[in-house]
Amino acid sequence: AQKITQTQPGMFVQEKEAVTLDCTYDTSDQSYGLFWYKQPSSGEMIFLIYQGSYDEQNATEGRYSLNFQKARKSANLVISASQLGDSAMYFCAMWDFSGTYKYIFGTGTRLKVLA
Amino acid sequence: GAVVSQHPSWVICKSGTSVKIECRSLDFQATTMFWYRQFPKQSLMLMATSNEGSKATYEQGVEKDKFLINHASLTLSTLTVTSAHPEDSSFYICSAREIAEGYNEQFFGPGTRLTVL
């Protein structure tokens, strides 16, 4: 069965520092996508970054980068130069391309950026 | 990116009433829409997958008669919480899947916060 694990329920980071949010996944499929979403207190899911299982290079989007280690089945999110507005809940998710096209979400990590 | 809207954004109702939540894809056609439920400080839980013109596929443990889903058109899916009770209070989020040649992506709606008194 497919599964996403986020082992950090909460994280603190000082403003302007970098932070890594951990995500490991489990799947027997060869074709899948890994996503990170940010959910502020308003509740909307904000797409941050995507990594396909066949992508050889790590994805980057501005201050966000995804440290993809396929052999270890990990897809950690790195946020550089943290800002106060980065304080939110962060979810790692996997999308199964092989048939169901369903998202499987991790339990989330609540990030608090300190001034 | 494509836009998905939900209406209402929040609703308060009395126990025993039914509540309808709409999910619309505003600028694309969505053959598939997904409904999620999220309790405070928890992750999103997939409730059902809604395909246009056919019956929804419910996840294990989700009551079909309690959560009625209708996907009548390529841009609209509705979730009706029937005979709502306080334990149905939650944040409900939909997502819509856009498919084009060589392209396959999902977009989330802003969510609907339901409070049942």
Boltz contact constraints between the chains, C-beta under 6 A:
constraints:
  - contact:
      token1: [A, 43]
      token2: [B, 91]
      max_distance: 6.0
  - contact:
      token1: [A, 43]
      token2: [B, 111]
      max_distance: 6.0
  - contact:
      token1: [A, 44]
      token2: [B, 110]
      max_distance: 6.0
  - contact:
      token1: [A, 45]
      token2: [B, 108]
      max_distance: 6.0
  - contact:
      token1: [A, 105]
      token2: [B, 43]
      max_distance: 6.0
  - contact:
      token1: [A, 105]
      token2: [B, 44]
      max_distance: 6.0
  - contact:
      token1: [A, 107]
      token2: [B, 43]
      max_distance: 6.0
  - contact:
      token1: [A, 108]
      token2: [B, 43]
      max_distance: 6.0
